[in-house]
């Protein structure tokens, strides 16, 4: 093993995505920076497929890289991310999904950014969906966030107060991660068939609350593989209602007023979704009408506890 301290640790939490992992890991192995500058920690979160074998084979076949494998028995992305972070040796923590593919200069751009912005408490980058075989006709800008589409700004900028990076492309200083006690495990992400999301939002709001500045960089890019055959109404419901469930947990932890203000916000967004649907109808895109409304209905159901 190379004993030089890596500058950045990439944590990939995985659950039954063995088919995607080789491309995700390969995209990191083939980064433009030296292989001693980064490590990759794969955290298997109780997969029932051949994830363990895929990871161990990759590590065995790429001995020049600092790739490591571990298990986290408690189900949920927040548990798995915290486990990976605890093992990390780099000063920077980068979280990437198991079905994401990093651009070759991904880590080089991250290291250069933090070197140039010592005030940065966190960084988020762009996420581009790679639809297989193609983008569905019913997909719209307002629904695509559910499959990870994220394009916040054309320029490097600071996130506005209520905006934050998405979990599949976010970077934090390890010391700051530890200062806010990592991810809230009451927001575990996917847990079996139930989803309680919003762990990234809660995490970055905690960072902002202690005065950390969170940046966005449009060139720090990963692609997110989206198999359109999996985008069933049941899947979309799980994701959208999971957002609402996460907000239910997060706002209840703050207080009743915070929760009911969130209910009002969601009702307003539901009303706005009907306006958007009408707009799509008038533009000649009727297939996009129902999903944009359904998203807000499902999110509201999750918030209300249904």
TIDREN-228277 format. One record per atom (N, C-alpha, C): x, y, z; residue in three letters. Coordinates in steps of 0.001 Angstrom, whole numbers, padded with zeros to 6 digits, always signed. Each point is the difference from the previous one (the first is absolute). Last residue first. Layout:
residues N
XYZALA...
This chain:
residues 306
-048064+010511+004876UNK-000753-001073-000672UNK+000935-000908-000778UNK+000890+004234+002651UNK+000134-001285+000668UNK-000795-001130-000604UNK+000852+004824-001269UNK-001144-000177+000908UNK+000015-001363+000689UNK+003336+001113-003219UNK+000074+001017+001055UNK-001101-000188+001032UNK-000026-002725-003871UNK+001099-000359+000888UNK+000110+000961+001182UNK-003126+000994-003356UNK-000408-001208+000744UNK+001084-000407+000997UNK+000988+003491-002986UNK-000906+000441+001066UNK-000475-001196+000843UNK+002574-000900-003814UNK+000840+000641+001018UNK-000853+000457+001182UNK-002235-001762-003734UNK+000719-001052+000716UNK+000888+000590+001109UNK-002302+002989-002874UNK-000972-000756+000808UNK+000737-001037+000858UNK+002529+002424-003116UNK-000362+000843+001153UNK-001024-000700+000894UNK+001336-002230-003979UNK+001178+000219+000839UNK-000390+000770+001264UNK-003183-000499-003442UNK+000118-001189+000845UNK+001177+000117+000962UNK-000661+003319-003330UNK-000986+000120+001088UNK+000149-001161+000976UNK+002676-000059-003794UNK+000406+001178+000768UNK-000964+000251+001166UNK-000837-003602-003155UNK+001133-000240+000906UNK+000373+001201+000859UNK-003593+000367-003365UNK-000309-000771+001216UNK+001215-000187+000913UNK+000580+002365-004253UNK-000937+000634+000928UNK-000150-000781+001307UNK+002588-000931-004209UNK+000730+000528+001156UNK-000928+000535+001087UNK-001484-001695-004294UNK+000569-001125+000767UNK+000698+000475+001270UNK-001844+003054-003365UNK-000951-000522+000992UNK+000562-001138+000855UNK+001725+003971-003162UNK+000702-001111+000664UNK-000902-000628+001058UNK-000662+004148-002835UNK-000102-001218-000795UNK+000769-001174+000561UNK-000790+004591+001780UNK+001207-000119-000831UNK-000028-001251-000870UNK-003457+000901+003138UNK-000051+001068-001004UNK+001210-000053-000937UNK-000169-003009+003631UNK-001109-000288-000911UNK-000033+001019-001140UNK+003041+000677+003512UNK+000438-001087-000874UNK-001086-000365-001017UNK-001091+003197+003264UNK+001011+000519-000919UNK+000489-001058-000965UNK-002848-001254+003491UNK-000743+000737-001023UNK+000957+000563-001051UNK+001912-002028+003718UNK-000639-001007-000856UNK-000785+000667-001127UNK+001897+002741+003329UNK+001033-000556-000876UNK-000598-001004-000979UNK-002829+001666+003300UNK+000316+001078-000956UNK+001050-000494-001004UNK-001040-002807+003547UNK-001129+000027-000940UNK+000212+001086-001063UNK+003108-000323+003541UNK+000186-001107-000948UNK-001151-000074-001006UNK-000043+003101+003652UNK+000869+000444-001099UNK+000175-001099-001043UNK-002359-001020+003964UNK-000764+000924-000846UNK+000801+000457-001201UNK+002227-002576+003152UNK-000986-000824-000690UNK-000851+000859-000919UNK+003037+002153+002805UNK+000692-000639-001121UNK-000942-000919-000780UNK-001637+002032+003923UNK+000248+001032-001015UNK+000655-000627-001235UNK-000550-002743+003695UNK-001312+000274-000606UNK+000139+001054-001095UNK+003801-000957+002566UNK-000297-001111-000906UNK-001363+000184-000678UNK+001300+003124+003284UNK+000893+000110-001162UNK-000311-001088-001022UNK-002247-000162+004135UNK-000497+001114-000823UNK+000838+000158-001264UNK+001501-003154+003126UNK-001255-000458-000599UNK-000571+001084-000912UNK+003719+001148+002562UNK+000389-000874-001115UNK-001239-000553-000695UNK-000598+002500+003876UNK+000446+000899-001074UNK+000406-000812-001233UNK-001083-002364+003857UNK-001202+000522-000656UNK+000326+001039-001071UNK+003612-001897+002560UNK-000718-001033-000756UNK-001184+000583-000755UNK+002418+002787+002938UNK+000798-000313-001189UNK-000715-001023-000878UNK-001895+000975+004175UNK-000156+001137-000931UNK+000738-000268-001305UNK+000454-003100+003611UNK-001287-000077-000703UNK-000178+001114-001019UNK+005057-001532+001148UNK-001173+000414+000761UNK-001255-000010-000859UNK+004692-001933-000659UNK+000133+001439+000272UNK-001167+000484+000857UNK+000072-004443-001538UNK+001121+000145+000931UNK+000216+001466+000373UNK-003202-001087-003263UNK-000493-000363+001339UNK+001110+000117+001040UNK+001099+000632-004553UNK-000708+001155+000559UNK-000585-000304+001371UNK+002326-003495-002328UNK+000889+001143+000241UNK-000729+001160+000674UNK-002462-003917-001354UNK+000915-000280+001118UNK+000809+001251+000352UNK-002766+000343-003744UNK-000836-000210+001185UNK+000885-000229+001238UNK+002023+000228-004224UNK-000344+001336+000502UNK-000884-000091+001241UNK+001060-004020-002181UNK+001206+000587+000583UNK-000261+001378+000582UNK-003429-002123-002375UNK+000220-000656+001287UNK+001222+000570+000710UNK-000943+001521-004406UNK-000965+000503+000978UNK+000201-000618+001374UNK+002602-001648-003507UNK+000382+001398+000247UNK-000917+000591+001068UNK-001063-004239-001530UNK+001165-000034+000885UNK+000520+001388+000315UNK-003433-000671-003177UNK-000535-000065+001363UNK+001136-000054+001018UNK+001277-000030-004522UNK-000677+001261+000332UNK-000545-000015+001428UNK+002063-003982-001667UNK+000968+001100+000070UNK-000680+001287+000466UNK-002700-003818-000679UNK+000932-000228+001108UNK+000959+001167+000160UNK-002956+000020-003702UNK-000701+000269+001262UNK+000962-000159+001178UNK+001545-001183-004235UNK-000078+001459+000112UNK-000711+000413+001301UNK+000180-004605-001044UNK+001339+000525+000302UNK-000050+001512+000221UNK-003946-002123-001370UNK+000341-000408+001374UNK+001362+000550+000413UNK-001533+000627-004481UNK-000709+000872+000956UNK+000343-000344+001456UNK+003804-001292-003414UNK-001418-000331+000123UNK-000681+001006+000924UNK+004733-000679-002268UNK-000717+001208+000419UNK-001502-000244+000009UNK+003499-003072-001509UNK-000193-000036+001452UNK-000821+001192+000504UNK+001370-000541-004552UNK-000979-001064+000290UNK-000278-000099+001497UNK+003337+002996-001851UNK-001372+000518-000021UNK-001041-001073+000289UNK+005082+000700+001742UNK-000686-000951-000883UNK-001486+000326+000009UNK+004526+002937+001178UNK-001437-000142+000274UNK-000590-000964-001019UNK+005032+002067+002162UNK-000638-000966-000892UNK-001456-000197+000419UNK+003366+004296+000530UNK-000795-000921+000815UNK-000762-000915-000939UNK+004803+003254-000055UNK-001212-000450-000681UNK-000706-000994+000907UNK+003348+004232+001473UNK-000201-001446-000116UNK-001235-000227-000860UNK+003684+004446+001042UNK-001135-000704-000619UNK+000058-001508+000217UNK+001863+005232+000805UNK+000212-001196+000837UNK-001182-000927-000276UNK+000122+004316-001892UNK+000877-000921-000740UNK+000348-001248+000806UNK-002743+003758+001650UNK-000684-000687-001107UNK+000868-000980-000773UNK-000200+001703+005267UNK+000960+000072-001110UNK-000583-000787-001174UNK-001435+002447+005181UNK-000361-000861-001138UNK+001011+000220-001109UNK+000054+000717+005809UNK+000139+000435-001384UNK-000576-001021-000983UNK-000286+001738+005528UNK-000141-001153-000897UNK-000036+000502-001445UNK+001715+001634+005301UNK-000408+000438-001337UNK+000012-001199-000942UNK-000699+000509+005668UNK+000793-000507-001125UNK-000587+000457-001338UNK-001554+000710+004830UNK+000714+001031-000746UNK+000842-000468-001164UNK-003121-002392+003048UNK+001235+000326+000729UNK+000913+000902-000830UNK-004162-001419-001782UNK-000345+000552+001314UNK+001237+000322+000839UNK+000299-002231-004236UNK-000250+001435-000158UNK-000275+000663+001343UNK+000515-004676-000048UNK+001270+000656-000323UNK-000186+001515-000124UNK-003845-002600+000584UNK+000800+000004+001237UNK+001337+000705-000237UNK-002716-000693-003704UNK-000581+001062+000831UNK+000727+000068+001348UNK+001170-003473-002918UNK+000544+001281-000442UNK-000614+001182+000743UNK-001574-004388+001026UNK+001434+000081+000250UNK+000554+001375-000381UNK-004494-001080-000978UNK+000174+000229+001428UNK+001470+000185+000340UNK-001019-001131-004455UNK-000517+001331+000341UNK+000260+000315+001464UNK+000998-004340-001513UNK+000957+000987-000491UNK-000421+001415+000345UNK-002886-003588+001019UNK+001162-000015+000882UNK+001055+001008-000432UNK-004527-001255-001897UNK+000315+001322+000527UNK+001224+000051+000888UNK-003691-004274-000800UNK+001093+000743-000617UNK+000297+001313+000695UNK-002273-005029+000433UNK-000083+001212+000824UNK+001201+000842-000405UNK-002846-004639-001918UNK+001022+001016-000202UNK-000285+001178+000922UNK-001185-005709-000611UNK-000363+001342+000474UNK+001153+000964-000227UNK+000159-004725-000867UNK-000868+000610-001018UNK-000392+001416+000399UNK+004318-001535+002193UNK-000922-000990-000543UNK-000818+000631-001120UNK+002276+003509+001703UNK+000034-001037+001034UNK-001029-001047-000393UNK+002698+004829-001931UNK-000786-001201-000319UNK+000186-001038+001096UNK+001083+004560+001799UNK-000054-000217-001441UNK-000876-001215-000277UNK+000798+001842+004472UNK+000938-001006-000508UNK+000096-000104-001511UNK-001303+003185+004204UNK-000293+000183-001431UNK+000909-000976-000756UNK+000473+000095+004505UNK-001473+000014-000011UNK-000520+000258-001413UNK+004646+000166+001023UNK-000483-001345-000320UNK-001511-000144+000198UNK+003414+004186-001350UNK-001020-000333+000993UNK-000613-001345-000351UNK+005109+001605-001359UNK-001390-000054-000448UNK-000914-000469+001129UNK+004601+002302+001486UNK-000352-000752-001199UNK-001476+000045-000334UNK+002253+002502+003649UNK-000347-001408+000286UNK-000552-000750-001210UNK+001965+004555+000323UNK-001476-000061+000020UNK-000498-001441+000173UNK+004698+000864-000053UNK-000523+001036+000893UNK-001529-000028+000087UNK+002471-002834-003002UNK+000016-000476+001383UNK-000617+001017+000951UNK+000473+001191-004501UNK-000912-001148+000067UNK-000114-000484+001442UNK+003209+003250-000980UNK-001352+000579+000068UNK-001052-001100+000109UNK+004450-001339-000592UNK-000137+000638+001317UNK-001387+000615+000176UNK+001231-001854-004219UNK-000276-001027+001010UNK-000189+000617+001389UNK-001323+002544-004539UNK+001217-000219+000781UNK-000321-000976+001135UNK-002802-000265-004574UNK+000050+000699+001272UNK+001380-000215+000613UNK-003409-000787-004783UNK+001336-000064+000581UNK+000025+000882+001238UNK-003591-002673-003903UNK+000234+001021+001027UNK+001342-000253+000671UNK-003568-002312-003359UNK+001161+000765-000463UNK+000248+001135+000989UNK-003612-003088+000553UNK+000842-000833-000874UNK+001183+000766-000597UNK-003484+001939+002972UNK+000829-000981+000686UNK+000956-000752-000908UNK-001528+005120-001025UNK-000680-001293+000095UNK+000983-001058+000501UNK+000280+005439+001260UNK+000372-001064-000944UNK-000891-001225+000149UNK-002101+004799+001219UNK+001091-000823+000516UNK+000341-001061-001038UNK-003445+004652+001667UNK+000447-000931-001033UNK+001289-000680+000463UNK-002428+003642+002275UNK-000763-001243+000074UNK+000323-000993-001114UNK+002369+004359+000472UNK-000206-000562+001344UNK-000717-001342+000062UNK+002799+000994-004430UNK-000901+000879+000742UNK-000409-000700+001300UNK+004745-001108-002388UNK-001418-000380+000041UNK-000801+001029+000781UNK+004477+001308-002686UNK-000404-000473+001327UNK-001485-000346-000064UNK+003338-000340-004408UNK-000740+000939+000850UNK-000218-000617+001376UNK+002026-000598-005542UNK+000309-000318+001394UNK-000684+001041+000884UNK-002382-000712-004648UNK+001252+000526+000545UNK+000237-000568+001390UNK-003929-000981-002487UNK+001006-000098-001070UNK+001379+000445+000482UNK-003991-002332+003120UNK+000489+001285-000519UNK+001022-000245-001097UNK-002686-003601+002040UNK-000383+001148+000819UNK+000383+001343-000618UNK-001086-005166-001119UNK+000762+000978-000780UNK-000322+001363+000583UNK-001240-005596+000474UNK+000353+001159+000826UNK+000932+000905-000780UNK-003171-004996+000092UNK+000427+001113-000854UNK+000269+001233+000859UNK-001652-004483+001538UNK+001336+000524+000256UNK+000459+001140-000885UNK-004339-002328+000307UNK+000974-000972-000517UNK+001407+000600+000018UNK-003676+002548+001508UNK-000239-001280+000665UNK+000947-001090-000502UNK-000210+004367-001934UNK+000777+000018+001246UNK-000165-001323+000751UNK-002502+001003-003976UNK+001303-000655-000200UNK+000887+000055+001240UNK-004397+002124-000635UNK-000050-001375+000488UNK+001386-000647-000030UNK-000756+004433-001632UNK-000473+000010+001385UNK-000064-001397+000611UNK+001249+000792-004619UNK+000997+000599+000887UNK-000411-000146+001461UNK-002140-003644-003102UNK+000122+001447-000101UNK+001053+000487+000981UNK-002255-004836-002605UNK+000969+000631+000901UNK+000062+001505-000260UNK-002594-003326-002512UNK-000685+000659+001111UNK+000952+000714+000957UNK+001431-002658-003828UNK-000742+001182-000481UNK-000639+000780+001140UNK+004553-002883+000832UNK-001432-000219-000256UNK-000698+001295-000426UNK+005268-001255-000953UNK-000835+000743+000937UNK-001481-000215-000312UNK+003377-003928-001314UNK-000161+001415-000340UNK-000919+000651+001021UNK+001556-004610+000446UNK+000693+000366-001243UNK-000110+001482-000367UNK+001101+000105+003868UNK+000171-001210-000813UNK-001373-000636-000202UNK+002476+005061+001651UNK-001184-000841-000150UNK+000294-001175-000926UNK+002775+003361+003205UNK+000273-000741-001230UNK-001141-001021-000157UNK+000668+004972+002867UNK-000590-001332-000181UNK+000433-000612-001335UNK+002750+003564+003078UNK-000661-000115-001304UNK-000614-001393-000127UNK+001995+003764+003884UNK-000366-001400-000221UNK-000828-000066-001280UNK+003778+003661+002686UNK-001097-000295-000920UNK-000221-001508-000107UNK+002120+002078+004554UNK+000240+000099-001432UNK-001220-000401-000798UNK+001786+002004+005275UNK-000860-000868-000789UNK+000287+000201-001470UNK+002398+000975+005237UNK-000069+000217-001445UNK-000966-001004-000608UNK+001927+002522+005107UNK-000610-001094-000752UNK-000087+000373-001463UNK+002008+002797+003217UNK-000378-001031+000960UNK-000635-001200-000688UNK+003582+004293-001409UNK-001086-000917-000385UNK-000229-001053+001081UNK+003474+003566-000218UNK-001201+000266+000814UNK-001104-001026-000260UNK+004218+000153-002431UNK+000165-000562+001348UNK-001201+000236+000912UNK+001041-000085-005302UNK-001085+000535+000845UNK+000115-000598+001405UNK+003056-001214-003510UNK-000239+001405-000346UNK-001046+000666+000896UNK+001087-004615+000479UNK+001272+000711+000153UNK-000184+001496-000240UNK-003627-002891-000769UNK+000217+000205+001442UNK+001332+000694+000272UNK-001013-001037-004522UNK-000985+000930+000550UNK+000261+000270+001480UNK+002588-003246-002299UNK+000371+001366-000403UNK-000955+001020+000609UNK-000988-004565+000638UNK+001203+000378+000754UNK+000430+001433-000327UNK-003608-001756-002477UNK-000368+000145+001418UNK+001203+000459+000814UNK+000651-001055-004556UNK-000736+001261+000152UNK-000381+000247+001461UNK+002023-004111-001083UNK+000969+001086-000202UNK-000674+001362+000209UNK-002654-003928+000045UNK+000732+000213+001246UNK+001030+001116-000121UNK-002568-001018-003940UNK-000882+000237+001145UNK+000781+000338+001277UNK+001140-001115-004862UNK+000642+001072+000772UNK-000768+000340+001281UNK-001549-003460-003099UNK+001412-000272+000300UNK+000694+001063+000862UNK-005299-000919+000580UNK+000823+000455-001123UNK+001478-000159+000370UNK-003760-003198+002268UNK+000710+001272+000123UNK+000752+000335-001284UNK-004569-002903+001351UNK+001238-000129-000772UNK+000685+001358+000001UNK-004078-003048+003027UNK+000517+001248-000578UNK+001320-000273-000704UNK-002860-002953+002798UNK-000373+000001-001419UNK+000367+001327-000661UNK+000840-000833+004633UNK+000506-001213-000634UNK-000390-000119-001464UNK+000732+004853+002593UNK-000895-001152-000020UNK+000615-001178-000742UNK+002618+003911+002947UNK-000462-000260-001353UNK-000875-001247+000025UNK+002883+003876+003315UNK-001016-001045-000048UNK-000544-000108-001421UNK+004657+001892+002804UNK-000832+000126-001197UNK-000980-001165-000009UNK+003575+002818+003556UNK-000900-001132-000202UNK-000858+000278-001219UNK+005113+001817+002041UNK-001272+000256-000677UNK-000772-001306-000135UNK+004156-000091+002029UNK-000548+001208+000639UNK-001337+000385-000619UNK+001736-005239+000112UNK+000199+001284-000668UNK-000574+001171+000790UNK-000337-004774+001105UNK+001267+000600+000419UNK+000241+001372-000628UNK-004530-003474+001407UNK+000710+000834-000974UNK+001257+000628+000594UNK-003550-002768+002167UNK+001194-000708-000466UNK+000902+000877-000866UNK-004198+001591+001673UNK+000816-000328+001170UNK+001304-000694-000395UNK-003300+000984-003294UNK+000696+001214+000439UNK+000924-000289+001181UNK-002842-003458-001621UNK+001068+000305-000939UNK+000829+001195+000433UNK-003789-001039+002559UNK+001008-001059+000135UNK+001187+000262-000926UNK-003774+002798-000353UNK+000737+000283+001237UNK+001101-001030+000236UNK-002913-000684-003633UNK+000889+001145-000248UNK+000821+000328+001247UNK-003273-003387+000386UNK+001113-000427-000852UNK+000975+001149-000273UNK-003997+000869+002447UNK+000884-000882+000767UNK+001241-000339-000819UNK-003279+002416-002226UNK+000650+000833+001009UNK+000936-000817+000882UNK-002730-002147-003320UNK+001162+000695-000551UNK+000722+000839+001041UNK-002744-004565+001173UNK-000256+001413-000257UNK+001266+000718-000422UNK-000719-004603+003166UNK-000490+000383-001312UNK-000261+001498-000090UNK+003693-002978+002833UNK-001211+000791+000239UNK-000473+000597-001319UNK+004059-002582+000092UNK-001211-000811+000172UNK-001270+000792+000274UNK+004752+000766-002781UNK-000754+000698+001043UNK-001334-000729+000169UNK+005358-001058-002230UNK-001440-000223+000132UNK-000576+000917+001069UNK+004538+000300-003630UNK-000471-000319+001339UNK-001511-000213-000028UNK+004941+000986-003230UNK-001370-000530+000069UNK-000356-000283+001448UNK+003760+003086-003439UNK-000277-000798+001196UNK-001484-000371+000034UNK+004458+002198-003218UNK-001417-000354+000043UNK-000234-000960+001173UNK+003912+002911-002491UNK-000332-000152+001422UNK-001509-000214+000113UNK+003368-001332-004376UNK-000915+000953+000623UNK-000215-000280+001475UNK+002648-002754-002936UNK+000662+001301+000092UNK-000883+001037+000706UNK-001386-004601-001059UNK+000802+000143+001227UNK+000683+001361+000144UNK-003944-002470-002669UNK+000501+001380-000094UNK+000860+000317+001228UNK-002290-004211-000602UNK+000459+000260-001368UNK+000557+001408-000194UNK-001878-001504+004193UNK+001093-000921-000332UNK+000609+000308-001364UNK-003824+002410+001403UNK+001165+000372+000817UNK+001203-000870-000351UNK-004109-001052-002027UNK+000516+001272-000517UNK+001267+000396+000754UNK-002315-003797+001505UNK+000651-000257-001288UNK+000618+001278-000550UNK-002590+000352+003851UNK+001272-000652+000312UNK+000762-000349-001279UNK-004330+001891-000416UNK+000930+000950+000618UNK+001374-000635+000227UNK-003497-002739-001627UNK+000344+001018-001003UNK+001046+000961+000558UNK-001851-003175+002947UNK+000936-000617-000940UNK+000462+000996-001054UNK-003311+001423+003080UNK+001281-000257+000688UNK+001030-000570-000964UNK-004477+000689-001581UNK+000752+001242+000217UNK+001373-000267+000612UNK-003936-002883-001773UNK+001421-000344+000111UNK+000891+001228+000138UNK-005149-000152+001908UNK+000567-000438-001284UNK+001494-000278+000199UNK-002829+001797+003407UNK-000272-001435-000154UNK+000495-000520-001348UNK+001398+004321+003654UNK-000419-000436-001336UNK-000216-001506-000025UNK+001200+003411+003732UNK-000845-001206+000023UNK-000522-000419-001371UNK+002961+003856+000228UNK-001072+000163+000988UNK-001014-001149-000113UNK+005454+001421-001233UNK-001098-000874-000405UNK-001063+000006+001103UNK+004053+003467-001576UNK-000713-000502+001178UNK-001217-000784-000484UNK+005070+001928-001912UNK-001318-000514-000365UNK-000635-000610+001247UNK+004081+003715-001180UNK-000530-000915+001014UNK-001408-000397-000419UNK+004812+002338-002139UNK-001418-000278-000229UNK-000434-001061+001012UNK+004211+004041-000631UNK-000413-001358+000329UNK-001497-000121-000264UNK+004492+003425-001651UNK-001385-000246+000403UNK-000194-001464+000360UNK+004199+001902-001449UNK-000637+001214+000532UNK-001420-000237+000490UNK+003097-003102-002270UNK+000313+000107+001427UNK-000681+001214+000639UNK-000231-001022-004722UNK-000802-000966+000760UNK+000308+000016+001494UNK+000337+004329-003444UNK+000750-001186+000402UNK-000811-000899+000925UNK-002723+003060-003461UNK+000976+000228+001069UNK+000692-001314+000364UNK-003574+000282-003268UNK+001225+000612-000523UNK+001045+000252+001085UNK-003734-004141-000015UNK+000077+001446+000188UNK+001367+000530-000454UNK-002051-004699+000106UNK+000583+000675-001165UNK-000012+001525+000116UNK-001867-002882+003383UNK+001346-000524-000223UNK+000708+000782-001109UNK-004541+000897+000834UNK+000875+000568+001028UNK+001440-000476-000183UNK-003337-001694-002807UNK+000075+001440-000272UNK+000891+000698+001027UNK-000967-004622+000524UNK+000934+000251-001093UNK+000157+001481-000304UNK-003223-001416+003150UNK+001355-000136+000536UNK+001049+000282-001068UNK-004516+000040-001357UNK+000204+001040+001012UNK+001436-000032+000521UNK-001345-003409-002939UNK+000181+001273-000705UNK+000238+001142+000978UNK-000829-004353+001809UNK+001259+000058-000753UNK+000216+001320-000732UNK-004194-000787+002517UNK+001220+000337+000736UNK+001281+000026-000837UNK-004748-001265-001206UNK+000475+001360-000293UNK+001395+000275+000568UNK-002357-004179+000668UNK+000139+000176-001449UNK+000566+001375-000357UNK-001112-001247+004532UNK+001240-000621-000467UNK+000247+000242-001487UNK-003279+001589+003651UNK+000307+000650-001272UNK+001283-000565-000603UNK-002456-000549+004578UNK-000515-000778-001149UNK+000189+000700-001343UNK+001554+002893+003640UNK-001035-000956+000376UNK-000579-000620-001266UNK+004322+003548+002133UNK-000644-000780-001058UNK-000979-001014+000567UNK+003456+004781+000634UNK-000874-000935+000709UNK-000824-000747-001044UNK+004822+002836-000013UNK-001115-000496-000811UNK-000780-001000+000837UNK+003974+004152+000602UNK-000817-001024+000652UNK-001164-000354-000926UNK+005219+002382-000238UNK-001299-000138-000666UNK-000750-001156+000659UNK+004198+003532+001483UNK-000583-001347+000136UNK-001372-000005-000650UNK+004942+003077-000239UNK-001464-000056-000055UNK-000459-001451+000069UNK+004603+001145+000391UNK-000553+001344+000218UNK-001516-000019+000069UNK+003529-004101+001513UNK-000735+000568-001141UNK-000557+001377+000344UNK+004524-002450+002010UNK-001337+000480+000360UNK-000711+000550-001236UNK+003768-003963-000089UNK-000121+001454-000073UNK-001448+000405+000266UNK+001739-004565-000296UNK-000249+000590+001314UNK-000076+001521-000035UNK-001065-004522-003330UNK+000699+001279+000002UNK-000345+000743+001282UNK+000027-005491-000564UNK-000841+001197+000000UNK+000877+001248+000000UNK
